[in-house]
Amino acid sequence: MQASKNNFSEKKSYLSNNTPFQLLKYMMKIWEKKAIKEKTDKLPIIIPLVVYHGENQWNLRTFLGS
């Protein structure tokens, strides 16, 4: 994972149904760090980006909702 101020990217070379949950976990870590370090309840908007470079076509859901 590479992170900057309000976004991060994840590079994937394989398909995984857990990718949305992995991104959510990363986002939670960023929010927790900010809340603890700055003692604030104002959390930044995070824009996650997945860069897929696997051999097979990406055919997984791209969102958490149904």
GIGIVEN-V441176 format. One record per helix or strand. SS is the DSSP state (h for helix, s for strand). FROM is the first residue (numbers start at 1). TO is the last residue. If there is no record, write none. Layout:
# GIGIVEN-V441176
ss,from,to
SS,FROM,TO
SS,FROM,TO
This chain:
# GIGIVEN-V441176
ss,from,to
s,2,3
s,7,12
h,19,38
s,47,52
